[in-house]
Amino acid sequence: MNINQLVEQFEAQSIAGGDFNHRNHLRVAWHYINHYPVSSARERIHQGLIKLTKVLGAEEKYHRTMTDFFIDYLLQVKWYLNTDSWEQVEGRCGYLLKDAKSLIGIYYSESLLESEQARKEYVEPDVLTLDRATLKLKPEDYPVFDLQLHDSPIIVSMPHHGQFIPHDVIKQMTPAAYDSADTDWYLTDLYEFLDELNITRINANYSRYTIDLNRDKSGEVLYAGADNTELCPTSNFDREPLYTEKNLPDDDEIRRRITHYWQPYHEQLKSLIASAKERFGYCLLFEAHTIQSHVPRFFEGRLPDFNFGTNNGATVSQEMTSLLEEFYTGQFSKVINGRFKGGYITRHYADPENQIYCLQLELSQITYLDEQLRLFDKAKAQQVQIYIKEFFQNLAVLLHKK
């Protein structure tokens, strides 16, 4: 049964009880949240279920809290995948389709779900809040990083792309961590043209709140004398604590996170750089970052749109410095080695004398997001992508001359 037929029968309360299984519940909900505002979609789903269960003589099966949970879960999936495709949901969300009971058990205790209150009205999760950092798509753990490999001297690294926090870590944290607010949102969507340009990409899957891959594992501060977040951050950009005092990660916990999350990413980076250098004789590591346009903790006022960092020219060649200076960004503002001069990765891996170059772009999120909702704005993104893509094309030409 296609989705239009399914929705039509759902709204007419003519669907047979045996046909309205868990998967079809979800398909109807997915249809509504992609065609109506959230509040309207939610109301349509609830009213439709109330009417249908009454017609089927199964009113006891209607559960307000469980229905709202799966609506909220689908909304989180929609935002994470940045899609309206049900096929993508089915392909990526094994927990949701195959083991919904275990999935909801991550967030709710069985006793609360079985309560009369939860059946009749929505109650908040009592085990773990459902949010971006706590979204669980499948039973197995996520890989530390995703790798899209191409035969290219250019490598794009996205160490702050991840939003997930492992469940053993999130249990130690305060609610300020649950939305993973300081993520470099939707970088793979923003840089979707990399495959077309045959450029390698590596992106982290775990939140910087777990461990910051762009910090020295020794704990050495990045910007001496400035406000810095730590290797395992203890506060977010708004200075809200991510842990209570008794749950702060100790040295053993930090070493564990280095081993499980930091080290694999950096070992892969080293391998990619070595392979590119051997294959082409040179390599460019491009650090892709984004940040909110206003973060009083780190800078006053609104951040420029394009913030390039080369550690004051120490991580690139003179020709690349000239390219950066001459690069036209249209309606978008640009600064080189301003507040962001390049993080640990840019500084650590650069070796210009041996033709290993590194540079960082910290792009203001106002250029491609609805900042308030932290949602990808395709129309805005298309405008800034023109210039980012052109910059990569210019870099490729420059490198090819070497």
Buried (B, 14 or more C-beta within 10 A) or exposed (E): EEEEEBBEBBBEEEBEEEEBEEBBBBBBBBBBBBEBEEEEBBEBBBEBBBBBBEBBEEEEBBBBBBBBBBBBBBBBBBBBBBBEEBEBBBEBBBBBBEEBEEBBEBBBEEEBBEEEEBBEEBBEBEEBBBBBBBBBBBEEEBEBBBEEEEEBBBBBBBBBBBBBBBEEBBEBBBEBBBBBBBBBBBBBBBBEBBEEBEBBBBBBBBBBBBBBBBBBBEEEBBEEEEEBBBBBBBBBBEEEBBBEEEBBBEEEBBEBBBEBBBBBBBEBBEEBBEBBBEEBEBBBBBBBBBBBBBBEEBBEEEBBBBBBBBBEBBBBBEEBBEBBEEBEBEEBBBBBBBBBBBBBBBBBBBBBEEBBBBBBBBBBBBBBBEBEEBBBBEEBBEBBBBBBBBBBEBBBEBBEEE
